[in-house]
Structures are given as structure tokens and as C-alpha cells.
Amino acid sequence: MNAYEVTYIINPDLSEDETKNTCEKYSALISDNGGKVSKVDVWGRRKLAYEINGHIEGTYVCMNFESSIENMNECKRLMGLDEAIVRSLFINLKK
């Protein structure tokens, strides 16, 4: 298994519960497919450097995890399709 870090921005129009559910959804996706989530850090609502899809703010979340490349690619694919996620960036961490 490889170590990864993903930073993603959640749509600011979502309620607190919807934002929390989105964080839990992706943590569970990694865990349920044999991965291990080591840390989920919600940075909170911040102003974006530039407008994305009409949004000037977003809720930033950073998640560190270990998983297979297939599991990481599935998470990346689902985040790309999810309307709740404004933007995401996956980084492979070298051990």
C-alpha cells in the first residue's frame, strides 16, 4: 500500500451536516476498500485564490491515508464526479 494525501475543497453552499457527511463518505470509501485513513483535518471555510465554478469560498479538508493505487484512483474518480467537491488534489507521499 502507498501513502497519499488529498486536499479537497467542499462546496460552500452545503450545510454543516452535508459537509461533515461528505468528509465521512470519502474516509469510509478508503477504509471500506482495505485502506487506512490516518488523519482527516478540516481547515474550515476559506477564500479561494480565484473563482471556481462561481464560488469564491470553500471548505478545505486534508486527508492522509494508505491504500492501493486502485482504491486511490476510485476515490479520485468519485470526487471528480461529486457536485459537493469543488476541487481536489492527490499527492503520493514517499515513505
C-alpha positions in Angstrom: 0.0 0.0 0.0 1.1 3.5 -0.8 0.7 6.6 1.4 -1.3 9.5 -0.1 -2.6 12.9 0.9 -5.6 14.5 -0.7 -6.7 18.1 -0.2 -10.1 18.9 -1.4 -12.5 21.8 -1.3 -16.2 21.3 -0.5 -18.9 23.4 -2.0 -19.6 26.4 0.4 -23.4 26.2 -0.2 -23.6 22.9 1.7 -24.8 22.8 5.3 -22.6 21.8 8.2 -24.1 18.3 8.3 -23.7 17.9 4.5 -20.1 19.0 4.7 -19.5 16.5 7.6 -21.2 13.7 5.6 -19.0 14.4 2.6 -15.9 14.1 4.7 -17.1 10.9 6.3 -18.1 9.5 2.9 -14.6 9.6 1.5 -13.0 8.4 4.7 -15.3 5.4 4.6 -14.6 4.8 0.9 -10.9 4.4 1.7 -11.5 2.3 4.8 -14.1 0.0 3.3 -11.8 -1.0 0.4 -8.9 -2.0 2.6 -7.2 1.3 3.1 -6.3 3.1 6.3 -7.2 6.7 7.0 -4.6 8.2 9.4 -5.8 11.8 9.6 -8.7 14.0 8.4 -8.0 17.6 9.1 -10.8 20.1 8.3 -9.2 23.5 7.8 -12.6 25.3 7.6 -14.1 27.8 5.3 -11.5 29.9 3.4 -11.5 32.3 0.5 -10.3 30.8 -2.8 -7.4 32.3 -4.7 -9.6 32.6 -7.7 -13.3 31.9 -8.6 -14.1 28.2 -9.3 -17.5 27.3 -10.7 -18.9 30.6 -9.4 -17.6 30.0 -5.9 -15.2 32.4 -4.1 -15.1 30.4 -0.9 -14.9 26.7 0.1 -14.4 24.4 3.0 -10.9 22.9 2.8 -10.2 19.4 4.0 -6.9 17.5 4.1 -6.9 13.7 4.4 -3.9 11.4 4.8 -4.3 7.7 4.1 -2.7 4.5 2.9 -4.3 2.4 0.2 -3.8 0.5 -3.0 -3.5 2.6 -6.2 -6.8 1.2 -7.5 -8.6 2.4 -4.3 -7.0 5.9 -4.6 -8.0 6.1 -8.3 -11.6 5.2 -7.5 -11.7 7.9 -4.8 -10.2 10.4 -7.2 -12.8 9.4 -9.9 -15.7 9.7 -7.5 -14.5 13.1 -6.2 -14.3 14.3 -9.8 -18.0 13.3 -10.3 -19.3 14.7 -6.9 -21.0 18.1 -7.2 -20.1 18.7 -3.5 -16.4 18.7 -4.3 -15.2 21.9 -6.0 -11.6 20.8 -6.5 -9.2 18.0 -5.3 -5.5 17.3 -5.4 -4.0 13.9 -4.7 -0.3 13.6 -3.7 1.7 10.3 -3.4 3.8 10.6 -0.3 7.1 8.8 -0.4 8.0 6.7 2.7 
